[in-house]
Amino acid sequence: MRPIPWNKKSILSAVRTFSLCIGTTAVTMLTASGFLNPQPPENNSPDVLEASVFNNGKSFPANSGKTEMENTGNYVIPLGSTFGIKLFTDGVIVASLSDIYTERGLACPAAQAGLKPGDYLLEANGVPLKNNAALAKAIGKTQGEPLLLKVRRGEEVFEASVTPVYGDGAFKTGMWVRDSAAGIGTLTFFDPENGVFAGLGHGICDMDTSGVMTLKSGEPAEITLCGIKKGTENEPGQLKGYFSSEESLGTLLANNDTGVYGTFLQEPTGTPVEVLPKEAVEKGPVQVIASIDESGPQPYEAEIVKTSALEQHTKNLILKITDPRLLEATGGIVQGMSGAPILQDGKLCGAVTHVFTEDPTSGYGIFAQTMLEQCRQIGQQEDDKAA
């Protein structure tokens, strides 16, 4: 990934976005909060859509102008550049179940065995399942005999025996499955304290089950933006892009409800800014750093109209876009902007996560402090592994 230059006059000039797809199914990571399915909105709130989808180092850049205040460690480098994500799940996800037409009528062996959408299939007859193809191969080998599956459901791991039935020329179990996700989104910040980046502001979820996808491996990748679908009422907009290189930019370390986290092969440079404590975030003017084309990240005017530190863990503020340039180009918040940094008085206060489908000028955001706490925890876990 090309380094993003920063100086005191351009602190607000770097954010790109993230729109994600899972397997062959496109998803919205910026519901104006999510990659795949967003969490259900609060009662009486408008429908929302997720607005999405570097080297390790522990010292600040030499030109950072670090002061005594910065020794507190609550300083990060805002980013906002567009990036791609390639994610592979830890096991094969059961996305949905369906009946199979057989000579004896309709049947769904997976459902009969007690499997449910959202289950992760880990092994088949004692052999680890690396991907969908491995599962298909295992089912084909049964020739109608029972297949013993190791299954993870939440924190529980158990075994289930599924007996495939013959239909449409092959043995089938009635499961629709997926093993990966890919897409584009926005980097929020890089933490020089532990060499970890944060992005999206919400997890990459399976669009069918709404569950956050369990990460086995993954990587950030370079993408090229190639167009915009402008958002309108009940028709969310979208940044369009494609993977422009097969080379990896680093490693994904985590995917959870607060975003995606990882390390870069090349550390981004820039001037660290303070992360505003959640209790200090106020209603009023802010700047959103967003990239909507290949000209790069730009600051756009917006306003925080509501904050809430207690109601939800990740939907902490309501944001309204006021900048005429962004409204003209995108209609407001669009899919692919998940993770776009929000700055208040020159300090990082949050990231864009979702868009209200009934009003694309508005959406949810997450507190930057919440993402930083996760980032530091993940960095510490990686240090413990290395030790």
C-alpha positions as CSV (number, residue, x, y, z in Angstrom):
1,M,0.0,0.0,0.0
2,R,1.4,3.5,-0.8
3,P,2.2,5.5,2.3
4,I,-0.3,8.4,2.9
5,P,1.6,11.6,3.6
6,W,0.4,13.7,6.6
7,N,1.2,17.1,8.0
8,K,-0.5,19.4,10.5
9,K,-2.4,21.1,7.7
10,S,-3.6,17.9,6.1
11,I,-4.6,15.8,9.1
12,L,-8.1,15.7,7.8
13,S,-7.2,14.5,4.3
14,A,-7.2,10.7,4.2
15,V,-10.1,8.3,4.2
16,R,-11.3,5.7,1.8
17,T,-14.1,3.2,2.1
18,F,-15.1,-0.3,2.2
19,S,-17.9,-2.3,0.4
20,L,-17.8,-6.1,1.0
21,C,-19.0,-9.3,-0.6
22,I,-19.2,-12.7,0.8
23,G,-18.3,-15.7,-1.4
24,T,-20.3,-14.8,-4.5
25,T,-22.8,-12.7,-2.6
26,A,-22.3,-8.9,-2.4
27,V,-22.9,-7.3,0.9
28,T,-23.2,-3.8,2.4
29,M,-20.6,-3.1,5.0
30,L,-21.6,0.4,5.5
31,T,-25.1,0.0,6.4
32,A,-23.6,2.8,6.9
33,S,-22.6,0.1,9.4
34,G,-22.0,-3.2,8.0
35,F,-20.3,-5.6,5.7
36,L,-22.9,-8.0,5.5
37,N,-25.9,-7.8,7.7
38,P,-26.0,-4.9,10.2
39,Q,-27.3,-5.4,13.7
40,P,-31.1,-4.7,14.0
41,P,-31.8,-1.0,14.5
42,E,-33.1,0.3,17.7
43,N,-36.9,0.6,18.2
44,N,-38.4,3.5,16.2
45,S,-35.1,4.1,14.4
46,P,-34.8,4.2,10.6
47,D,-33.5,1.2,8.7
48,V,-29.8,1.2,8.5
49,L,-27.2,-0.4,6.2
50,E,-23.5,-0.9,6.9
51,A,-21.4,1.5,5.0
52,S,-19.0,-0.9,3.8
53,V,-15.1,-3.8,3.5
54,F,2.3,-1.1,7.3
55,N,4.8,-2.6,9.1
56,N,4.7,-3.5,12.8
57,G,6.3,-0.8,14.7
58,K,6.2,0.7,18.2
59,S,7.8,4.1,17.7
60,F,6.4,7.3,16.2
61,P,7.8,8.6,12.9
62,A,10.8,10.9,13.3
63,N,8.8,13.8,11.9
64,S,5.8,13.3,14.2
65,G,6.4,16.3,16.4
66,K,5.6,14.1,19.4
67,T,5.1,16.0,22.6
68,E,5.0,15.1,26.3
69,M,1.2,14.7,26.0
70,E,1.6,12.1,23.4
71,N,3.4,9.9,25.8
72,T,0.0,8.9,27.1
73,G,-0.2,6.5,24.1
74,N,-3.7,7.6,23.0
75,Y,-2.4,8.9,19.7
76,V,-2.9,7.3,16.3
77,I,-2.3,8.1,12.7
78,P,-5.7,8.7,10.9
79,L,-5.9,7.0,7.5
80,G,-9.1,6.8,5.6
81,S,-7.6,5.2,2.5
82,T,-9.6,2.6,0.5
83,F,-8.4,-0.9,1.0
84,G,-9.6,-4.4,-0.1
85,I,-10.2,-7.3,2.2
86,K,-9.8,-11.0,1.5
87,L,-11.1,-13.1,4.4
88,F,-11.2,-16.9,4.9
89,T,-13.4,-18.4,7.6
90,D,-12.3,-20.8,10.4
91,G,-14.5,-23.6,9.1
92,V,-17.2,-23.8,6.5
93,I,-20.3,-21.7,7.3
94,V,-23.8,-23.2,6.9
95,A,-25.5,-20.2,5.2
96,S,-28.9,-21.7,4.7
97,L,-30.8,-25.0,4.4
98,S,-33.1,-26.2,1.6
99,D,-35.1,-29.3,0.6
100,I,-33.8,-31.7,-2.0
101,Y,-36.1,-33.4,-4.6
102,T,-35.6,-37.2,-4.4
103,E,-37.4,-40.2,-5.7
104,R,-39.0,-40.5,-2.3
105,G,-40.0,-36.8,-2.0
106,L,-38.5,-33.8,-0.4
107,A,-35.7,-34.2,2.1
108,C,-33.1,-32.1,4.0
109,P,-30.6,-34.4,5.6
110,A,-28.7,-31.4,7.2
111,A,-31.9,-30.2,9.0
112,Q,-32.8,-33.7,10.0
113,A,-29.3,-34.0,11.6
114,G,-30.0,-30.8,13.7
115,L,-27.7,-28.4,11.7
116,K,-28.7,-24.8,11.6
117,P,-27.7,-21.7,9.6
118,G,-24.7,-20.1,11.2
119,D,-23.1,-23.4,12.2
120,Y,-19.4,-23.8,11.3
121,L,-18.4,-27.2,9.9
122,L,-14.8,-28.0,11.1
123,E,-14.3,-31.6,10.1
124,A,-15.8,-34.4,8.0
125,N,-15.1,-37.9,9.1
126,G,-12.1,-36.6,11.1
127,V,-10.6,-34.6,8.2
128,P,-10.3,-30.8,8.7
129,L,-12.5,-28.8,6.2
130,K,-10.4,-26.1,4.7
131,N,-13.0,-24.9,2.2
132,N,-16.2,-25.6,0.4
133,A,-14.5,-27.9,-2.1
134,A,-13.3,-30.1,0.7
135,L,-16.8,-30.5,2.0
136,A,-18.2,-31.2,-1.4
137,K,-15.6,-33.9,-1.9
138,A,-16.4,-35.5,1.5
139,I,-20.1,-35.6,0.7
140,G,-19.4,-37.2,-2.7
141,K,-17.3,-39.9,-1.2
142,T,-20.1,-41.1,1.1
143,Q,-22.2,-42.6,-1.7
144,G,-25.2,-42.2,0.6
145,E,-23.5,-43.4,3.8
146,P,-23.6,-41.3,7.0
147,L,-21.0,-38.4,7.2
148,L,-19.8,-37.5,10.7
149,L,-19.3,-33.7,11.0
150,K,-17.6,-31.8,13.7
151,V,-19.6,-28.6,14.2
152,R,-19.1,-25.3,16.1
153,R,-22.2,-23.4,17.2
154,G,-21.2,-20.3,19.2
155,E,-18.9,-21.6,22.0
156,E,-20.3,-25.2,21.7
157,V,-18.5,-27.9,19.6
158,F,-20.3,-31.1,18.9
159,E,-20.7,-33.9,16.3
160,A,-23.6,-34.4,13.9
161,S,-24.2,-37.4,11.6
162,V,-25.6,-36.4,8.2
163,T,-26.8,-39.0,5.6
164,P,-26.7,-37.5,2.1
165,V,-29.5,-38.3,-0.3
166,Y,-29.4,-38.7,-4.1
167,G,-31.1,-35.9,-6.1
168,D,-30.4,-34.2,-9.4
169,G,-27.6,-36.5,-10.2
170,A,-25.5,-36.2,-7.1
171,F,-25.5,-36.9,-3.3
172,K,-26.6,-33.9,-1.4
173,T,-27.2,-32.7,2.2
174,G,-29.4,-29.7,1.7
175,M,-26.8,-27.2,2.9
176,W,-25.7,-23.9,1.2
177,V,-22.3,-23.1,2.5
178,R,-19.5,-20.4,2.2
179,D,-15.9,-20.2,3.2
180,S,-14.8,-16.7,2.4
181,A,-15.6,-13.0,1.9
182,A,-14.0,-10.2,-0.2
183,G,-14.6,-6.6,-0.8
184,I,-13.4,-3.0,-0.2
185,G,-13.7,-0.5,2.7
186,T,-12.0,2.2,4.6
187,L,-9.0,2.2,6.9
188,T,-9.6,4.2,10.1
189,F,-6.2,4.6,11.8
190,F,-2.8,3.1,12.4
191,D,-1.6,2.7,16.0
192,P,2.2,3.3,16.3
193,E,2.0,2.0,19.8
194,N,1.6,-1.6,18.6
195,G,1.9,-1.5,14.8
196,V,-1.8,-2.5,14.3
197,F,-4.3,-0.9,12.0
198,A,-8.1,-0.6,12.4
199,G,-10.8,-0.3,9.8
200,L,-14.5,-0.5,9.0
201,G,-15.9,0.1,12.5
202,H,-18.1,-2.9,12.3
203,G,-17.5,-6.6,11.7
204,I,-17.7,-8.5,8.4
205,C,-20.8,-10.5,8.8
206,D,-22.4,-13.4,6.9
207,M,-25.3,-11.9,4.9
208,D,-27.6,-14.9,5.5
209,T,-27.0,-15.5,9.2
210,S,-26.0,-12.0,10.3
211,G,-23.2,-13.4,12.4
212,V,-19.7,-12.0,12.5
213,M,-17.6,-14.3,10.4
214,T,-14.9,-16.2,12.3
215,L,-11.5,-15.3,10.9
216,K,-9.1,-18.1,10.0
217,S,-6.8,-16.0,7.8
218,G,-7.0,-12.9,5.6
219,E,-5.2,-10.0,4.2
220,P,-5.7,-6.3,3.2
221,A,-5.2,-5.7,-0.5
222,E,-4.9,-2.8,-2.9
223,I,-8.0,-1.7,-4.7
224,T,-8.9,0.8,-7.4
225,L,-12.1,2.9,-7.2
226,C,-13.9,3.0,-10.5
227,G,-17.3,4.7,-10.0
228,I,-20.1,5.8,-7.6
229,K,-23.7,4.8,-7.3
230,K,-25.3,7.8,-5.8
231,G,-27.5,7.1,-2.8
232,T,-31.2,8.1,-2.7
233,E,-34.1,7.4,-0.3
234,N,-34.5,3.6,0.2
235,E,-31.7,3.0,-2.4
236,P,-28.3,3.0,-0.7
237,G,-25.4,4.2,-2.8
238,Q,-22.1,2.5,-3.3
239,L,-18.5,3.1,-4.1
240,K,-17.4,0.7,-6.9
241,G,-14.0,-0.7,-7.0
242,Y,-11.9,-3.8,-7.9
243,F,-8.8,-5.5,-6.6
244,S,-5.9,-4.0,-8.6
245,S,-3.0,-6.2,-7.4
246,E,-2.5,-9.8,-6.3
247,E,0.1,-8.7,-3.8
248,S,-0.9,-8.7,-0.1
249,L,-0.5,-5.5,1.9
250,G,-0.3,-7.4,5.2
251,T,-2.2,-9.7,7.5
252,L,-5.6,-9.6,9.1
253,L,-5.5,-10.4,12.8
254,A,-9.1,-10.0,13.9
255,N,-12.7,-9.5,12.7
256,N,-15.2,-8.5,15.4
257,D,-18.2,-6.3,16.0
258,T,-16.0,-3.2,16.2
259,G,-14.1,-3.7,12.9
260,V,-11.2,-5.4,11.3
261,Y,-7.7,-5.2,12.6
262,G,-4.3,-6.2,11.2
263,T,-0.7,-5.4,10.3
264,F,0.8,-3.9,7.2
265,L,4.0,-4.9,5.4
266,Q,4.8,-1.2,5.0
267,E,4.1,1.1,7.9
268,P,2.1,4.2,6.9
269,T,3.7,7.6,7.8
270,G,1.9,10.6,9.2
271,T,1.3,12.9,12.2
272,P,-0.4,11.2,15.1
273,V,-3.5,12.9,16.5
274,E,-5.2,12.4,19.8
275,V,-8.0,10.0,20.2
276,L,-10.9,11.8,21.8
277,P,-12.3,10.0,24.9
278,K,-15.9,8.9,24.3
279,E,-17.2,11.1,27.1
280,A,-15.6,14.1,25.4
281,V,-17.3,13.6,22.0
282,E,-20.0,16.3,21.6
283,K,-22.8,17.3,19.2
284,G,-21.6,19.7,16.6
285,P,-19.4,20.2,13.5
286,V,-16.9,17.5,12.5
287,Q,-15.0,16.5,9.4
288,V,-15.3,13.1,7.7
289,I,-12.2,12.0,5.7
290,A,-13.5,10.1,2.7
291,S,-12.1,9.0,-0.6
292,I,-14.8,8.7,-3.3
293,D,-12.5,8.5,-6.4
294,E,-8.8,8.0,-7.3
295,S,-8.0,11.6,-6.4
296,G,-7.6,10.3,-2.8
297,P,-8.9,11.1,0.7
298,Q,-10.5,14.5,1.3
299,P,-12.1,16.2,4.3
300,Y,-15.9,16.8,4.1
301,E,-18.0,18.8,6.5
302,A,-20.6,16.9,8.7
303,E,-22.3,17.2,12.0
304,I,-22.8,15.0,15.0
305,V,-26.5,15.3,15.9
306,K,-26.6,12.7,18.8
307,T,-24.2,10.8,20.9
308,S,-24.8,7.8,23.2
309,A,-22.0,6.1,25.2
310,L,-24.4,3.6,26.9
311,E,-27.2,2.6,24.6
312,Q,-25.1,0.4,22.2
313,H,-21.5,-0.8,22.1
314,T,-20.9,0.1,18.5
315,K,-23.7,2.6,17.4
316,N,-22.4,5.5,19.5
317,L,-23.3,8.6,17.4
318,I,-25.6,9.8,14.7
319,L,-23.9,11.7,11.9
320,K,-25.3,14.0,9.2
321,I,-23.4,14.9,6.1
322,T,-23.6,18.7,5.4
323,D,-20.8,19.2,2.8
324,P,-22.4,20.1,-0.6
325,R,-19.6,18.4,-2.5
326,L,-20.1,15.1,-0.9
327,L,-23.9,15.4,-1.1
328,E,-23.7,16.1,-4.8
329,A,-21.3,13.3,-5.6
330,T,-22.7,10.5,-3.4
331,G,-25.9,11.7,-1.8
332,G,-24.3,11.4,1.6
333,I,-23.0,8.2,3.1
334,V,-22.6,5.2,0.7
335,Q,-21.5,1.6,1.0
336,G,-17.7,1.6,1.0
337,M,-17.4,4.5,3.5
338,S,-17.4,2.2,6.5
339,G,-14.4,3.1,8.6
340,A,-14.1,6.7,7.4
341,P,-12.4,8.7,10.2
342,I,-14.4,11.4,12.0
343,L,-12.4,14.3,13.5
344,Q,-13.7,16.8,16.0
345,D,-11.5,19.9,16.7
346,G,-8.6,18.0,15.1
347,K,-9.0,14.9,17.2
348,L,-10.1,11.5,16.1
349,C,-13.6,10.9,17.7
350,G,-15.0,8.1,15.6
351,A,-15.6,6.3,12.4
352,V,-18.6,6.0,10.0
353,T,-20.3,2.7,10.1
354,H,-23.9,2.7,8.8
355,V,-26.2,4.7,6.6
356,F,-29.9,5.2,7.2
357,T,-31.7,3.8,4.1
358,E,-34.5,6.3,4.4
359,D,-32.1,9.2,4.6
360,P,-28.6,8.6,3.0
361,T,-27.4,11.9,4.3
362,S,-27.3,10.4,7.8
363,G,-26.0,7.3,9.6
364,Y,-24.3,5.8,12.6
365,G,-20.7,6.0,13.8
366,I,-18.6,4.2,16.4
367,F,-16.4,5.9,19.0
368,A,-12.7,5.9,18.1
369,Q,-11.9,5.0,21.7
370,T,-13.8,1.8,21.4
371,M,-11.8,0.8,18.3
372,L,-8.5,1.8,19.9
373,E,-9.2,-0.3,23.0
374,Q,-9.8,-3.3,20.7
375,C,-6.7,-2.5,18.7
376,R,-4.5,-2.4,21.8
377,Q,-6.0,-5.6,23.1
378,I,-5.3,-7.4,19.8
379,G,-1.8,-6.0,19.6
380,Q,-1.1,-7.3,23.1
381,Q,-2.4,-10.8,22.2
382,E,0.0,-10.8,19.2
383,D,2.9,-9.8,21.5
384,D,2.0,-12.6,23.9
385,K,2.0,-15.1,21.0
386,A,5.4,-14.0,19.9
387,A,6.8,-14.2,23.4
